[in-house]
Amino acid sequence: MDNKYIDNMLVQMDKDLSSKGMSRRDAMKLAGVSATLLMGGATNASASTEATTTSKAKGKIVIVGGGLAGMSTAARLTLNLKNPDITVIEPEKLSVSYQPGQTLIGAGIWDEDDIAYNRDDFVPDGVKLIEDRAIAFDPMNNKLTTAKGQVISYDYLIVATGLQLNFEAIKGLESAGRAYSSGDNSKLLKALGDNGICSIYTAQGATKTWEQMQKYIAQAKSGKKTKFIFTDTNTPIKCGGAPKKIMYLTNSRLKEEGARKNAQLVFYPNGGKMFGVPEYHDAIVEQFKREGFEWHYRHNLVEVDVENKIAVFDSKWQEKGPWDPMMKDFEVIAKHEKLRVPYDFLHVTPPQIAPREIGESDIGSAAGWVPVNKETLQHIKFKNIFAIGDIAQVPMGKTGGSVRKQYKVLVKNLVALMEGKKLTAKYEGYTVCPLITGIGTVMLAEFDWTVKPTPSFPLDPLVERWIFWLMKVYALKPMTMYGMLSGKA
């Protein structure tokens, strides 16, 4: 990104800010972004903090899952309880690794080492860690069993297991099985092979994505027409913007190499729109038109013919049926067919599902997720159980930005329950997606259950900005690792 481009972005940003009577420094302060943070440094002291109250309430708290959601909740509980009794059950040593950075790895901006963090470095003082996996739940008796056979009792249970990436649901990739974002995913890498298939949904897969991307950018640069395909999925999804982000970044890398004219970039979303919030949908469509992308709605990837490099989609549409005299309207007939699409480079967004031990237990729902009150995060049936993050069955919120709001609500409500008080804290559905639209620009999509933009900055939220790129690349990781995981941000 050249200095002229940066200067133009700064001029436009300052113009927008001045119309609101603000300087750039004031805007950074408003968003909690200090100059130190933008340079990549952060400490517990510099993290944004909120006042906490210390309760004398007692009870044995067990947290299943030690990723961002689980470990941040444990940390905040230690700040809110005078004598906490907290146990975290987590088998993966890199469970707290910074997942939002996987998109940047996939485009060669970061390396895996930039997002890898050791779980044991973030276990709060006084919290007991059990390096195991919970595999059976007995909520009627307040007990669970681990893979190693240990039976653990609790007074209060917090489920923060995250979700699994269900590659085995895609024909041709069954050998990949189910995967988690961090940890050893060698089985998945073997299934993807070395012939253009990739996915940024695991850390190792993101590294492979960059390797494959460079290979096919070079092919386009050589003058050969090259087809880049990016898929969506028909399940709830962790970071719904990620499939588009890696497409935008591929586009940027192609431009850098002078190879864009020989590349065809096609997006296949499962649904009938780009984004659930209409304003962001419209903005993305205009960006796609500007960049010369192609897209085809209502296509779900169901199979990959690895040998012949063909992606098979379930293509869906509706047709007008016969006249219904009772309803005084035409019937609508759902249609679908298998569509075979050749590719050179294929980015797979896998179906996403609750871990079997959750979905098949009494604490899971028919859909697999943990059913909770969407505002209090308390289990619908078992009142001493809460869920947070990707595993919680709420209308939206499978992002780290959502967890930043959720864990404060959960802690307040759990402490209130322990004290015999009414649960008054409410999660309002806040979700944030820093939608990377190119190397150097981000559209910061913030919204809640109103399904309307809810911007933190006094700026047009539909405009791509350099300042949000700086936040994405420099500020959000330290805020997460040293703010949320300390229980303070």
C-alpha positions in Angstrom: 0.0 0.0 0.0 1.7 3.2 -1.1 1.9 6.5 0.8 -0.4 8.3 -1.6 -3.1 5.7 -0.9 -2.6 6.1 2.9 -2.7 9.9 2.6 -5.9 9.8 0.7 -7.5 7.5 3.2 -6.4 9.8 6.1 -7.8 12.9 4.3 -11.1 11.2 3.9 -11.2 9.9 7.4 -10.3 13.3 8.8 -13.0 15.0 6.7 -15.6 12.6 8.1 -14.4 13.1 11.6 -14.3 16.9 11.4 -17.9 16.9 10.3 -18.6 15.3 13.7 -16.4 17.8 15.5 -13.7 15.2 16.3 -10.1 14.6 15.7 -8.5 11.3 14.7 -7.0 11.0 18.2 -10.5 11.6 19.7 -11.9 8.9 17.5 -9.2 6.4 18.5 -10.0 7.2 22.2 -13.7 6.6 21.6 -13.0 3.2 20.2 -10.5 2.4 23.0 -7.6 2.4 20.7 -4.5 4.2 22.1 -1.4 5.1 20.1 0.5 2.4 22.0 -2.1 -0.2 21.0 -1.9 0.8 17.3 1.9 0.2 17.5 1.2 -3.3 18.6 1.9 -3.0 22.3 -0.5 -3.6 25.2 -0.4 -4.5 28.8 -3.0 -5.4 31.4 -2.9 -1.8 32.5 -3.5 -0.4 29.1 -6.5 -2.7 28.4 -9.9 -1.2 28.6 -11.3 -2.0 32.0 -14.7 -1.9 33.7 -15.4 -1.6 37.4 -16.1 -5.0 39.1 -17.7 -5.8 42.5 -16.4 -8.6 44.7 -19.0 -11.0 46.0 -18.7 -13.4 48.9 -21.0 -15.9 47.2 -19.7 -19.5 47.2 -20.1 -22.5 44.9 -18.1 -24.8 42.8 -17.9 -23.5 39.2 -16.8 -25.8 36.4 -16.1 -24.4 32.9 -16.0 -26.9 30.0 -13.8 -25.3 27.4 -10.7 -23.2 27.9 -10.7 -21.1 24.7 -11.3 -17.4 24.5 -14.9 -17.6 25.9 -14.1 -20.1 28.7 -10.8 -18.6 29.9 -12.0 -15.0 29.7 -15.1 -16.0 31.8 -12.8 -17.7 34.4 -10.6 -14.6 34.6 -13.6 -12.3 35.1 -15.1 -14.5 37.8 -11.9 -14.3 39.7 -12.3 -10.5 39.8 -15.9 -10.8 40.9 -15.7 -13.5 43.6 -13.8 -13.1 46.8 -13.0 -16.8 47.2 -13.6 -18.4 43.8 -13.7 -22.1 43.3 -13.2 -22.5 39.6 -12.2 -25.5 37.4 -11.5 -25.3 33.7 -11.6 -28.5 31.6 -9.6 -28.1 28.4 -7.4 -30.7 26.6 -5.8 -28.5 23.9 -2.6 -26.7 24.8 -3.2 -23.9 22.2 -6.8 -23.4 23.0 -6.5 -19.6 23.5 -4.8 -19.0 20.2 -6.1 -15.9 18.3 -8.5 -17.4 15.8 -9.4 -14.1 14.0 -5.8 -13.9 12.8 -6.3 -17.0 10.6 -7.7 -14.9 7.8 -4.5 -12.8 7.8 -2.4 -16.0 7.8 -4.3 -17.2 4.8 -3.2 -14.1 2.8 0.4 -14.2 4.0 0.1 -11.1 6.2 0.7 -13.1 9.5 2.4 -16.4 10.3 1.0 -19.2 12.5 3.4 -18.1 15.3 1.6 -14.7 15.3 -1.6 -16.3 16.6 -0.3 -19.2 18.7 -0.7 -18.7 22.4 -0.2 -21.3 25.2 -3.3 -22.1 27.2 -1.3 -22.5 30.5 0.0 -18.9 30.2 -3.6 -17.6 30.5 -5.0 -19.7 33.3 -6.0 -17.2 36.0 -4.4 -17.4 39.4 -6.3 -19.8 41.7 -8.1 -21.5 38.8 -7.7 -25.3 38.6 -7.0 -26.7 35.1 -7.9 -30.3 34.1 -6.2 -31.3 30.9 -9.0 -33.5 29.6 -12.2 -33.5 27.6 -15.7 -33.7 29.1 -17.6 -36.4 27.2 -20.7 -37.1 29.3 -23.1 -34.9 31.2 -25.5 -35.7 34.0 -27.2 -32.3 34.7 -29.9 -33.9 37.0 -27.1 -34.8 39.4 -24.7 -31.9 38.6 -22.0 -34.2 37.4 -19.9 -34.8 34.3 -17.4 -37.4 33.2 -14.2 -36.8 31.3 -12.5 -38.9 28.6 -10.1 -40.3 31.2 -12.9 -41.4 33.4 -12.8 -38.7 36.0 -16.3 -37.8 37.5 -16.5 -34.1 38.4 -19.3 -32.6 40.4 -20.3 -28.9 40.2 -22.7 -26.4 41.7 -22.6 -24.3 38.5 -21.6 -25.3 35.0 -20.5 -23.0 32.1 -20.3 -24.6 28.7 -17.8 -22.9 26.4 -16.6 -25.8 24.2 -16.8 -24.0 20.9 -17.9 -25.8 17.7 -16.5 -28.4 15.4 -15.7 -28.0 11.7 -17.6 -30.8 10.0 -15.5 -31.5 6.9 -16.7 -35.1 7.0 -20.2 -33.9 5.8 -18.6 -33.0 2.4 -18.4 -36.0 0.1 -14.8 -36.4 -1.1 -13.4 -34.9 2.1 -14.9 -37.4 4.6 -11.4 -38.6 5.6 -10.8 -35.1 7.2 -13.4 -35.9 9.8 -14.3 -33.2 12.3 -11.7 -30.5 13.2 -11.1 -27.8 15.8 -9.6 -24.5 14.8 -6.4 -25.0 16.8 -4.2 -28.1 17.5 -3.1 -30.9 15.3 -5.1 -31.0 12.0 -2.8 -33.2 10.0 -5.7 -35.5 9.1 -7.5 -32.5 7.5 -4.4 -31.3 5.7 -4.0 -34.7 4.2 -7.6 -34.8 3.0 -7.3 -31.4 1.4 -4.1 -32.5 -0.5 -1.9 -30.2 -2.5 -4.0 -29.5 -5.5 -5.8 -26.2 -4.9 -8.2 -27.0 -2.0 -7.8 -25.1 1.3 -9.6 -23.6 4.2 -8.7 -20.8 6.7 -11.0 -22.3 9.4 -8.0 -23.9 11.1 -4.6 -22.4 11.9 -2.7 -25.0 10.0 -5.3 -24.8 7.2 -4.7 -21.0 7.0 -1.0 -21.6 6.4 -1.9 -24.1 3.6 -4.3 -21.5 2.1 -1.4 -19.1 1.7 0.7 -21.8 0.1 -2.0 -22.7 -2.4 -3.0 -19.1 -3.1 0.6 -18.2 -4.1 0.7 -21.2 -6.4 -2.4 -20.2 -8.3 -1.7 -16.5 -8.3 1.6 -17.5 -10.1 -0.4 -19.5 -12.5 -2.6 -16.5 -13.3 0.5 -14.3 -13.6 1.9 -16.6 -16.2 -1.0 -15.8 -18.4 -3.2 -18.9 -17.8 -6.9 -18.2 -17.0 -7.4 -19.3 -13.4 -10.6 -19.9 -11.5 -10.8 -19.1 -7.8 -13.9 -20.4 -6.0 -15.0 -19.5 -2.5 -17.9 -21.3 -0.7 -20.2 -20.7 2.1 -22.2 -23.3 4.2 -25.8 -24.0 5.2 -25.1 -24.3 8.9 -24.6 -21.7 11.7 -21.1 -20.3 11.1 -18.2 -19.0 13.0 -17.4 -15.5 11.7 -19.8 -15.4 8.7 -17.6 -12.7 7.0 -14.5 -15.0 6.8 -15.4 -16.6 3.4 -15.7 -13.1 1.9 -12.6 -11.8 3.7 -10.3 -14.4 2.2 -11.8 -13.7 -1.3 -11.1 -10.0 -0.9 -7.5 -10.7 0.2 -7.0 -13.1 -2.7 -8.1 -10.3 -5.0 -5.6 -7.9 -3.4 -2.7 -10.4 -3.8 -3.7 -10.9 -7.5 -3.6 -7.2 -8.1 -0.2 -6.8 -6.4 1.2 -9.4 -8.9 -0.5 -7.9 -11.9 -2.4 -11.2 -12.3 -6.0 -10.0 -11.7 -7.0 -9.9 -15.4 -6.4 -13.6 -15.7 -8.3 -14.6 -12.6 -12.0 -15.3 -12.2 -13.2 -14.9 -8.6 -16.6 -16.5 -7.8 -18.5 -16.7 -4.5 -21.2 -19.3 -3.8 -23.2 -18.3 -0.7 -25.7 -20.8 0.6 -28.3 -18.1 1.3 -30.0 -15.5 -0.7 -28.0 -12.5 0.5 -24.4 -11.4 1.3 -25.1 -10.4 4.9 -28.0 -10.6 7.4 -28.1 -6.8 7.9 -29.6 -5.2 4.8 -27.3 -2.1 4.8 -24.1 -4.3 4.9 -25.6 -6.6 2.3 -26.0 -3.7 -0.1 -22.5 -2.3 0.6 -21.0 -5.7 -0.1 -22.9 -6.2 -3.4 -21.5 -2.8 -4.5 -18.0 -3.8 -3.5 -18.4 -7.1 -5.5 -19.5 -5.2 -8.5 -16.6 -2.7 -8.2 -14.0 -5.6 -8.0 -15.5 -7.6 -10.8 -16.4 -10.6 -8.6 -19.1 -13.1 -9.6 -21.6 -14.6 -7.2 -24.4 -17.2 -7.2 -26.9 -17.3 -4.3 -28.4 -20.5 -2.8 -25.5 -22.9 -3.5 -24.3 -25.3 -0.8 -21.1 -27.2 -1.3 -21.9 -31.0 -0.9 -19.1 -32.7 -2.7 -15.6 -32.2 -4.0 -14.2 -34.3 -6.9 -10.6 -33.9 -5.8 -9.1 -35.8 -8.7 -10.9 -33.9 -11.4 -11.0 -30.6 -9.5 -14.8 -30.2 -9.6 -16.9 -28.6 -6.8 -20.4 -30.0 -6.6 -23.1 -27.7 -5.2 -26.7 -28.3 -4.2 -28.3 -25.4 -6.2 -31.7 -24.3 -4.9 -34.4 -22.1 -6.4 -38.2 -21.6 -6.3 -40.7 -21.9 -9.2 -44.4 -20.8 -9.5 -46.7 -23.8 -9.1 -50.4 -24.2 -9.8 -53.1 -21.8 -8.6 -54.4 -22.4 -5.1 -58.1 -21.3 -5.0 -58.2 -21.5 -1.2 -55.2 -19.2 -0.7 -56.0 -17.2 -3.9 -52.3 -17.4 -4.9 -49.9 -19.6 -6.8 -48.1 -22.3 -5.0 -44.4 -22.0 -4.6 -42.4 -25.1 -5.5 -38.9 -25.6 -4.1 -36.5 -27.0 -6.6 -32.9 -28.0 -6.5 -30.2 -29.8 -8.6 -26.6 -30.8 -8.4 -24.3 -28.3 -10.1 -20.7 -29.3 -11.1 -18.3 -26.4 -11.2 -14.6 -26.8 -12.2 -12.0 -24.9 -10.2 -8.3 -24.2 -10.0 -8.3 -22.9 -6.4 -11.1 -23.8 -4.0 -11.6 -22.3 -0.6 -13.9 -24.4 1.5 -16.1 -23.1 4.3 -17.0 -26.3 6.2 -20.4 -27.0 7.8 -20.1 -26.2 11.5 -21.7 -28.3 14.2 -21.8 -28.7 18.0 -19.4 -31.4 19.4 -21.1 -34.8 19.7 -20.7 -34.9 23.4 -22.8 -31.7 23.7 -25.4 -32.4 20.9 -26.1 -35.9 22.1 -26.4 -35.0 25.8 -29.2 -33.8 28.0 -27.7 -30.3 28.0 -27.9 -30.0 24.2 -30.9 -29.2 21.9 -32.2 -31.0 18.9 -30.0 -28.8 16.8 -27.0 -29.7 19.0 -26.3 -26.3 20.5 -26.8 -25.5 24.2 -30.3 -23.9 24.5 -30.1 -20.7 26.6 -32.1 -17.6 27.2 -30.6 -15.3 24.5 -30.3 -12.4 26.9 -29.2 -14.0 30.2 -27.3 -16.9 28.7 -28.8 -19.2 31.3 -29.9 -22.7 30.2 -33.6 -23.0 29.3 -34.0 -26.1 31.5 -31.1 -26.4 33.9 -30.9 -23.1 35.8 -27.4 -23.7 37.2 -26.0 -24.1 33.7 -24.9 -21.3 31.3 -23.4 -21.3 27.8 -21.2 -18.8 26.0 -19.6 -18.3 22.6 -20.0 -20.5 19.6 -21.8 -23.4 21.4 -24.6 -21.1 22.8 -27.9 -21.4 20.8 -28.5 -17.7 20.3 -29.7 -16.0 17.1 -26.3 -14.6 16.3 -23.0 -14.1 17.9 -20.4 -16.7 16.9 -17.5 -14.1 17.0 -14.9 -13.1 19.5 -16.5 -9.6 19.5 -19.8 -11.2 20.7 -18.0 -13.1 23.5 -16.5 -9.7 24.7 -20.1 -8.7 25.5 -21.4 -12.1 26.5 -18.9 -12.9 29.2 -19.6 -9.8 31.2 -23.3 -10.6 31.1 -22.8 -14.2 32.1 -20.5 -13.4 35.0 -23.0 -10.8 36.4 -25.9 -13.2 36.1 -24.0 -16.2 37.5 -22.9 -14.2 40.6 -26.5 -12.9 41.0 -27.7 -16.6 40.9 -25.1 -17.6 43.5 -26.4 -14.7 45.7 -30.0 -15.8 45.2 -30.8 -12.6 43.2 -32.7 -12.0 40.0 -30.7 -12.2 36.8 -30.8 -8.6 35.4 -27.8 -8.4 33.0 -28.8 -8.8 29.3 -26.9 -9.6 26.2 -28.3 -7.5 23.4 -27.0 -9.6 20.5 -24.0 -7.4 19.8 -21.8 -8.8 17.0 -18.9 -7.3 15.2 -17.2 -8.4 12.0 -14.2 -6.4 10.8 -14.9 -7.2 7.1 -11.5 -7.0 5.3 -12.2 -5.7 1.8 -8.5 -5.5 0.8 -5.0 -5.2 2.1 -5.4 -1.9 3.9 -9.1 -1.5 4.2 -11.8 -2.8 6.5 -15.6 -2.2 6.7 -16.4 -2.5 10.4 -19.8 -4.3 10.5 -21.3 -3.9 13.9 -24.9 -4.9 14.7 -27.3 -6.5 17.2 -30.7 -8.2 17.4 -32.3 -5.1 15.8 -30.5 -6.2 12.6 -29.4 -2.6 12.1 -25.8 -1.2 12.0 -24.7 -0.2 15.6 -21.4 1.6 14.9 -19.0 2.4 17.8 -17.4 5.2 15.7 -19.2 8.4 14.6 -18.4 7.4 11.0 -20.4 5.9 8.2 -20.3 2.2 9.0 -20.7 1.2 5.3 -17.4 2.8 4.2 -14.2 0.8 4.1 -11.4 2.5 6.1 -7.7 2.4 6.8 -8.3 3.2 10.5 -10.3 -0.1 10.8 -7.5 -2.0 9.1 -5.1 -0.6 11.7 -7.5 -1.8 14.4 -7.8 -5.2 12.9 -4.1 -5.8 12.4 -2.6 -4.0 15.4 -5.2 -3.4 18.1 -7.7 -6.2 18.3 -5.2 -9.0 19.1 -3.6 -7.3 22.1 -7.1 -6.2 23.3 -8.2 -9.9 23.2 -5.0 -11.5 24.6 -4.3 -9.0 27.3 -7.7 -7.5 27.9 -10.4 -10.1 27.6 -8.2 -13.0 28.8 -7.4 -10.9 31.9 -11.2 -10.5 32.4 -11.0 -6.8 32.1 -11.7 -5.7 28.5 
